[in-house]
Amino acid sequence: MAAVPKPIAQCVSYHAWNKDGSMICISPNSEELFIYKTNGAKDDPSKWTQKYQLTEHSGYVSGIDWSPVTDLIVTSGHDRNAYVWKYDAGADEWKPTLVILRINRAATSVKWSHAGTKFAVASGAKCVPICHFEASNDWWISKMVKNKLKSTVLAIDWCINNKFIVTGSADYKCRVYSAFIAGIDDKEDDGFGSVWPNQHKFGEVLAEFDHAKAWVNSVSWAPSGFRLAFAGHGSTISFVQLLAGSEPLVQTIDNDHLPYTDIEFASDNGLLAVGWDNNIATFAASGSESEPKWEFKDWVDKEDKKAAAAPVKSGFSAARNMFADAANKGITAGAPAKSAAGKTAMVTKHQGTIMQLRFFRKEDGSAAPYISTSALDGRIITWDLSKLSHIDVKALGL
């Protein structure tokens, strides 16, 4: 892994790469978007060149996704709009197409389906527009998923078959919906008929989970399609095993650290999570295929032992700092370390909450052991997991 890069902006809330990593689109927590050419140096933002500025949104950008299939970018914002951006080689610019979302509250997240034919938009309007292109009118239109949604939808992800979405909401629920659209999606059963008989009924609630007992900040769907995960604001993460002919199995892990903002499966047996700990947590499954046992494995960004061994200032000032850390950051005595000056020593490379992680993909679409993270410290950091001796990439399925 390269040295810690300097911040590329004051804050980076979202980022998305194109298929080969030659370009990256970022949101600096504003209504603007910037596209950089990486110039063959994905892990060194100091060598990137700002190439395009996208300014169509009139509210804060809340999501970016770049389809590796169509090379189209979709963005969502607090202005209640979504745009699909297409590159015009003749004009050398990215041109937006407005999406007819029909929502009266902010969009909170956006995600392309794996095939790139549809995308889903989470929103504060207690609904999820499923958008597809209507060639006759040359625009993107939406069909609304809203059954049982009682609050803001915070997170979404797609099943590998492009027919189902999983949502995480502020009503403490994780739900699975059918997003099947006739004429776009294949009617083939593909193994889910015995799991969800109503899989082809658009908007049908196929499953509902209340194990988070808090806002559901992030959701992820495993590559096989038969495993899910969702992270709650109460520092929990739940893993779901879908089974044919019986109720899903759910395992919830109560963590002793801060909540996660984003999670993503590395494979069916491995998952990564990021959040307020400014670090990347790894989880792996063992046991049988139908009854896996998930457990926390390790942090990607290991603590600096020299910083941890630094002397601690004693007295009232140190006690006050310790109380402030516990109250404001959830940090208990001994972690992180204190510097000789009595101040909290940041032992992670990210100096702020990590908002998003992204996997680079191989040609077959599977995850490579190479990820990127963006955070409120304005940094985008790339991590080659295969070069970290304490990370078991085989256990993660990479």
N, C-alpha and C positions, 0 to 999 in steps of 0.2 A: 504494500500500500504506500502511496506517495505521502509526502509531508502534508500537514494540515494546510489546506488552501486558505487564502484570504477571502473574506466575504465578497460575494459578487454584487450584493445589494444590501440595504439595511435589514431586509427580511426577505426570505424566499418561502412563500406559503405552499406553492405547488410547482411541480416540474414534470415534463414528459419528453422522452427521447423519440427521435424517428427510428426506423427499423435498424439501421446500421450504426447508430450512435454518432453520426456525423453532424447532427444538429440537435439542439435542445430548446424547448420552449419553457419559459419560466414566468411566474407571476410574483412580483415583489410586494405582495399584499396591497394591491391597488387595483384600479380599473384598467390598467395597462398590461400588455403582454409583450415579452421580448423573445426573439428567436436568435440564438447564437450558433455560429459555425464553430465546431470544436477543433478543427484543423488537425485532426489526428491525435488529439491529446484529451481524451475524455476525462482523465483524472487530474487535469491541471487547468482550472478555469482562467488562470492568468494568461493562457495562450488562446483563449476563445475570442472570437470577433463578433460583436453585435451586428447582425445583418438586417433584421426586420423589427419593426415596432407595430403592434396591432392595437388599435385604439377604439374599436367599435363599442365596447362595453361602457355604460355610464354609471356602473356600480362596481363594487369590489368583485374581482374574479374569484369564484368559489370552486373551480375545478378545471382541469385540463386533461385531455386524453388524445393520444396520437395513434391512429390506427396503422399497424404495420402492413395491413392488407391493402388499403385504399390510399394510404399516405394523406388522409384527411385529418385535420385537427378539429376537435370539438371543444368548446369552452362554455362554461356557465357562469352566471354572475348574480349578485344581489340586486341587479336591475330587473330581475325576473325574466331574463332573456338567455337564450343559448344561440351560439353561432357555429356553423360549420365552415371551416376555412380551407380553401383549395388554392394550391399554388398555380399561378399564371406565369409560365415560363417567358412568354412574349413581353409581358410588362414587368417581369421580375418582382412580383409582389404576391402576397397572400390576400385573396379576396374572400369576404365573408358572405354567407347566405344565412338570413334570419330564419330561425326555427319557430313555428307556431306552437308555443308551449301551452298557452291558455292557463297560466297560473297567476294568482294574485298575491303571492308572497315570494320571497327570495329563493332562487335555486341554490342548493347547498353542495351539490356534487354531480359529476357526470361521468359516464363510463360507456365506451364502445362495447358492443358484443364482439365475440371472438372473430366472427366472419366479417365484421365491419359493415353489415347491412342495416343495423339498428343501433341506437344508443338509448340509455336510460338516464333520466335527470331526477335526482332527489330534490325535494323542495320543502319549504315551510308551509305549503298549502295543503298538507295532509294528503298528498298524492304523488305519484311517480309517472310522469309522461314517458311513454315508450315511443320513440321517434323513428320514422322511416321515410325514405325519399319517395316522393310521388312525381314520377317523370313527366306526366301529362301537364302538370302545373309548374314543374321545375322548382319545387320547394320541399322542405322537410315538415311533415305533419306528425301529430302525436295522437296516440290512444292512451286513455288515462287508467292507471291502476290506482284504486283508492279504497278498496274493500278493507274494512277494519282499521284503517290508519286513523289514529286519533291525535297525532301530534307531528312535529317536524320530522321528516325523514333525513337522517344525517349521513347515511352511507349506503352504497349499493355495489353489487357485483353480479357478474353473469356466470351461468353454467356454461361449460364447454360446448354444449349442444345448441346454444343461442336461443333456447326456448324458455328458460327460467331465470328469474332474478332473485337475489336474496337482499333484504333490506334491514337496516338498523335504524331505530327511531328513538325519539326522546320520550316515547310512552313506555320505555323499558322493554320493548319487544323486538325480537328478530323474527322476520317472516319470509317465507318463500312464496313467490307468486308465479303463475303462468304468464309469460309474455309472448305466447305463441301468436303469430299473425299469419293467417292463411295467405298463400301466394308468395310468401317470403321464406317461411320456415318449412322444413321437411316434416311430413306427417309420420315418418317412420317411428316406431316405438322406441328404439335405441335403449331398451332395458329399463325405462322409467315407468312403463305401464303398470307393472306390479307394485311400484312404489307409490305412484300417484295416478289413479285411474282418470282423473279430470285434468290431465296434463295439457290438453289442447284447448281448454276453455279459458280464453283470455281474461286476466284479472282474478282468477280463482286463487284463493288462499290455499296453498298446498301443505304448508306446515307453519306452526307458530311456536316460538320458544320464549319463555319469560325468565330464564335462568340468570340473566345479567343483574336483575334487581336495580338497575340504574340505566342512564342513557346508554344506548349502544353506539359507540363512537366509530367502530369500523367492522366490516364484514369481509369475508373472503371465501371463495369457492375453490376446492381442490381440483387439480387437473383431471382426475377421473370422473368427476361429477358426483361422486357418492360420499363426499365429506365436505363439511362446512366448518367455519369458525366465526365467532363474533366476540368482540372485546367490549366490556362494559366500563362505565366511568367509575365504578366502584373497585377498580383494580382487579377485575376478573377477566378471564378468557375462557370461553366455552368451545368445546369441540363436539361436532355432531357426526355420527355415523348413520347414514341412510341405509335402511334395510328393506328388502322386498317382503311384503306381506306382514310386516310388524312395525311397531312404533320405533322411531329413531332412538339411538342411544346417545345420551348427552353426558359429557364429562366436563365439569367446571373446575378450573384451577383458581384458587384465591391467592393472589400474589402479595408479597410483602413489600412491594415497591409501588411507584406511581402509575397512574393509568396509561393506557396506550391510545395513541391517536390514529395509528394505521397498522394493519396486519396484512400479510400476504403469504400464501402457501408457496414454498419452494418446490415441493412435490407432495404427493399424497401423505408422506411420512415426515415432512418437515415444514415448519412455519417460522417466519420472522416477524417481530413486532417492534414498533418504535413508539416513543412518546415523551412524557415529561421527565424521564430519567436521563434524557440527552444521550441515550444509548440504544443499542439494538439487541433485543433478547431473542434467543433461539429456543425453539421447542421441537421435540422429536417424539415419534410414536414407536412403541414396541408392542409385542403381542400379536394376536391373530388379526387377520384382515377385517373380520366382522366385529371384533371387540378390541380395538386398539387401546393402549394405555399411553396417554400423553404426559410429558413432564418437561419442566424447564431444564435446559442443558447448560447454557453459559451466555455471558455477554460477549458481543463481538468486540467492543472497545474495552479492552482490559485496563484495569486501574494501574496507574503509574506507581510502581512500588517506591520510588524515591520520594514522590509527593506524599505517599501514605506514611512514610517514615519520618516526615518533617516534624520538628518539635511543635508542641502545642502550648500556646500562651495560657497561663493560669490566671485565676482571679475572677473578679466580677465581670469584666469585659468579655472574657472567654465564655462564661456561663450565659451571658446575655446573647452572644452570637449563637451558642448552641440552641438556646430556646427559639431564636429567630429562624434558624435552619429547620427545626422540627415543625414550627408553626407554618412557615411559608413554603417549604420545599419538601416536607415529609422526610427530612434527613435526621436519623438518629445518631447517637454518639458513636464515633468510629468510622462513619461513612457519610460523605467523603472526608478526606484528611483536612487538617488545618495547617496553614502555612505558619512560619515563624512569627508573622505579624498578627496572628490570631484570626485572619480572614479565611473564608471558605476557599479551599483550593479546588479548582475545577479540574478533575482528573479525566474528563472525557474530551474528545476532540471537538465535538459540537458543544458550543457554549450557550445553547438555548434549546427549547423544546423542538424535537424532531417532528415535523408535520407529515412527512411522506417518505415512503421508500419505494424504489422501483427495481425490478429485476431486469437485467439484460437477458435477451432470449437467444437461443440457438436457432439454427435454420429450421429445425422441426417444431419450433415453438416452445420447447421446454426451457425451464429456467437454467441459466448459466450460473456458476458460483461467483457472480459479479453483480454487485448492487450499487445503487446510489441513494443518498438521503439528502433531503433539504430541510432546513430548520429556520427558526426565528432569529438565529444569529447571522442570517444572510449567507451561510455557506452551503455549497453543494459538494458533498464528499463521496467519492467512489471507493468501494471496498472490494478487494479480491479475496473472497473467503478461503479460496484454495491455498493462499499463502499465509494463512493464520494458523499456526500450529495447534492452538487450543480449540479450534473449531473443527468438529468432526463432520466434514461435508458429506461423507457416505451416510451417516445417520440422518442427515437432512434430505437425502435422496438426490444430491447434486453430483 
